[in-house]
Amino acid sequence: MKLDVKFELSIYDGEMNPEKLDFRIKQLEVYCHIQNISDDKTKIQLPTLRMGGTTLIWWESKTQIDVKGKGF
């Protein structure tokens, strides 16, 4: 995946704030639109680059992805 646009997205650690989560999702949607990313697999994998702590552990358990790139 080639990233042509500088994109700052903080690490998501699972904070349960609906407004912040909604804003985060909108940021990702805009980024995917600008980068012409329409592949669902890429759209799903992109946010995992900025997950941390228990959120990443939870995500891996739900999707059976490991950080070495296996799975999915």
N, C-alpha and C positions, 0 to 999 in steps of 0.2 A: 504494500500500500504506500503510495507516494503522498506525502503531506506538503502541499504547496502554500498553505496559508498558516501564519503563526496563530496558534490556538491555545489559550490558557484555560485550563480546566483543573480545578483543585481536586485533590484526592477525596473521594467519597468514602466516608467511614461508617455509613449507615444511619446518620442523623435523621430522625423522623420529623422533619419539618416540611410539610406539604408545599409551602411556597418556594422554598429553596430547591426541593426536588423537581417541582414543575419548571422552575427557571433553568435548572440543569438539563432537563429533557429538551426544552426549547433550544438551548444552546447547541446541543448535539444535533437536533433536527436541522438547524440553520447551517451548521458546519457540513453535514452530509449533503445538503442541498447545494451549497457553494462548491463543494468538491465533486459533485455529480456522483455521489455514492448512493447507489440504489440497491445494491446487493444486500439482502437481509442478513446474511452471515457476517458481512463486514460491519453492518450497523449494530449488530449484537456484540461483536468482539471489540469494537472501538471503545465503549465505556469501560470495559474491563481493564484497559491500560491505566485507568485512573481510579481504581478501587483499592482500598487498603483495609488492613485489620480484619475484623470479623466479617465485613462485607465481602471481601474477596474469598474468604474461606467458605462462607455461605454460598456464594455464586459457584465456586468450584464444585461444591457438593451437589448443587442443583443441576449443573450442566456437565459434570464429570470432565471438566477441563483442568489440565494442570499447567502451571506456568512455563513448562518446557515446550508447550505447543502441541502436546498430544491431545487427542480427542477432538470433539466438535467436527 
